[in-house]
Amino acid sequence: MTTERLLAAEEQLAHLSRAVEDLSHIVTAQADEIDLLTRRVAMLLEHARDRQDTGSGAVVLGDERPPHW
């Protein structure tokens, strides 16, 4: 290999290494956010299940009369 080709290969390797490092940080941040959102969805599902079990939070459908009628 000539010196120019070696320098070009080293430069390309440096750019690729930097890109891999940047992508690694992005993937780590996304994984953390997915974990947080997964926990929040689980909490919301549990909260909705608790409300359903206690009977509160009932939804009135359009063809049903309100309870005060």
C-alpha positions in Angstrom: 0.0 0.0 0.0 1.1 3.5 -0.7 1.2 6.1 2.0 -1.7 7.9 0.5 -3.9 4.8 0.4 -2.9 4.0 3.9 -3.8 7.5 5.1 -7.1 7.4 3.3 -7.9 4.0 4.9 -7.0 5.3 8.3 -9.2 8.4 7.8 -12.1 6.3 6.7 -11.7 4.0 9.6 -11.7 7.0 12.0 -14.9 8.3 10.5 -16.5 4.8 10.7 -15.4 4.4 14.3 -16.9 7.8 15.1 -20.2 6.9 13.4 -20.4 3.6 15.3 -19.8 5.4 18.6 -22.5 8.0 17.8 -25.0 5.2 16.8 -24.2 3.3 20.0 -25.1 6.4 22.1 -28.3 6.8 20.2 -29.3 3.2 20.6 -28.6 3.3 24.3 -30.7 6.4 24.7 -33.5 4.9 22.7 -33.4 1.7 24.8 -33.6 3.8 28.0 -36.6 5.6 26.6 -38.3 2.4 25.5 -37.8 1.0 29.0 -39.3 4.1 30.6 -42.3 4.0 28.2 -42.8 0.3 28.8 -43.0 0.9 32.6 -45.4 3.8 32.1 -47.7 1.7 29.9 -47.7 -1.1 32.4 -48.6 1.4 35.2 -51.4 2.8 33.0 -52.8 -0.7 32.3 -52.6 -1.6 36.0 -54.4 1.7 36.9 -57.1 1.0 34.3 -57.5 -2.6 35.5 -57.9 -1.3 39.1 -60.5 1.3 38.1 -62.4 -1.4 36.2 -62.3 -3.7 39.2 -63.7 -1.1 41.5 -66.4 -0.1 39.1 -65.4 3.6 38.8 -64.7 5.3 35.6 -67.6 3.6 33.7 -68.1 4.9 30.2 -71.6 5.9 29.2 -72.5 4.8 25.7 -74.5 7.0 23.4 -77.6 4.9 23.5 -77.7 4.5 27.3 -79.6 6.9 29.6 -77.6 8.6 32.3 -78.2 7.2 35.8 -80.1 10.2 37.0 -83.0 9.7 34.5 
